[in-house]
Amino acid sequence: MVVGYLTSNSPNSFRSIFMPNAFDRHEPNLPPGARDVLATIRLHGWSYAPDSHHAYTTGFGWSLKAPEIVVCAQAPHVARDLLAEAYRQIAAGVKLRPGKSYDGFFEDCPVFFQPIERRWYDRYLGWSVWFWGDYTFKALQMVVPDSRGLLPWQPGFDPAEMQPDLSGRKWAARG
């Protein structure tokens, strides 16, 4: 049984045939901006897409065989740095697991990751949905602390820094 194939375009060379993507589809009429997204993924292994209230990756699954990541309620330059740090850590062998804390993103506060319900993919992972061609790819939300180091489910978290809970598990049900 064939479970993958080699491609010279992938940084890891081996990709699963069970996760086809935009590189495999050879679309003649790409949506506006798609060529830039694909070129960035080929060059850097991933693409960054900022929005007014969140930012996310496209390509982590292609280059690292890792989930795409969404971060909310951060300034665009902060979100980019957080996602770049996630890429560096995953490339160095760190496996991101939901509910586990991870250091190295902020000086003195850990971040957490949680799965994202697929109902949020269109709103929060637009280019990733296009790149993967469906909703079967994995995605995690990076949960960041407020300016005092508290997480959304901890008492005293600053409501002005609230981020949406994309897991569907409700912040109050944690901690």
Residue pairs with C-beta under 8 A, 6 or more apart in sequence:
2 17
3 16
3 17
3 18
4 14
4 15
4 16
4 17
5 14
5 15
5 17
6 13
6 14
7 13
7 15
7 23
9 23
9 42
10 62
10 63
11 45
11 63
12 63
12 64
12 65
15 62
16 65
19 61
19 132
19 136
19 137
20 132
20 133
21 61
21 62
21 131
21 132
21 133
22 34
22 38
22 130
22 131
22 132
22 133
23 38
23 62
25 133
27 34
30 38
31 130
33 127
34 130
37 47
37 49
37 58
37 127
37 131
40 46
40 47
40 48
40 59
41 47
41 58
41 59
41 62
41 63
41 131
44 59
45 59
45 60
45 62
45 63
45 64
45 87
45 91
46 57
46 58
46 59
46 60
46 62
46 63
46 64
46 83
46 87
47 57
47 58
47 59
47 127
48 55
48 56
48 57
48 79
48 80
48 83
48 84
49 55
49 56
49 57
49 58
49 126
49 127
50 76
50 79
50 80
53 72
53 73
54 70
54 71
54 72
54 73
54 79
54 124
55 70
55 71
55 74
55 76
55 79
55 80
55 83
56 68
56 69
56 70
56 71
56 83
56 124
56 125
56 127
56 128
56 139
57 68
57 69
57 70
57 83
57 86
57 87
57 128
58 68
58 125
58 127
58 128
58 131
59 68
59 131
60 66
60 67
60 68
60 69
60 86
60 87
60 90
61 67
61 68
61 132
61 137
61 138
62 131
64 87
64 90
64 91
66 90
66 96
66 138
67 96
67 137
67 138
67 139
67 140
68 125
68 128
68 137
68 138
68 139
68 140
69 83
69 86
69 96
69 113
69 139
69 140
69 141
69 142
70 116
70 124
70 125
70 139
70 140
70 141
70 142
70 166
71 79
71 82
71 83
71 141
71 142
71 144
72 124
72 141
72 163
72 164
72 166
73 144
73 161
73 162
73 163
74 82
74 144
82 105
82 111
82 142
82 144
83 142
85 104
85 105
86 96
86 105
86 142
89 96
89 102
89 104
90 96
94 102
96 102
96 113
96 140
97 113
98 112
98 113
98 114
98 115
98 140
99 112
99 113
99 114
100 112
100 113
101 110
101 111
101 112
102 110
102 111
102 112
102 113
103 110
105 111
105 142
105 144
106 144
106 145
108 149
109 145
109 149
110 145
111 142
111 143
111 144
111 145
112 142
112 143
112 151
113 140
113 141
113 142
113 143
114 140
114 141
114 143
114 165
114 166
114 167
114 169
115 138
115 139
115 140
115 141
115 167
116 124
116 125
116 139
116 140
116 141
116 166
116 167
117 166
117 167
117 168
118 135
119 168
120 166
121 128
121 129
121 135
121 139
122 129
124 166
125 139
128 137
128 139
129 135
141 165
141 166
141 167
143 151
143 152
143 163
144 163
145 151
146 157
146 158
146 161
147 158
147 161
148 156
148 158
150 156
150 157
150 158
151 157
151 175
152 162
152 163
152 165
152 171
153 171
153 172
153 173
153 174
153 175
154 175
165 171
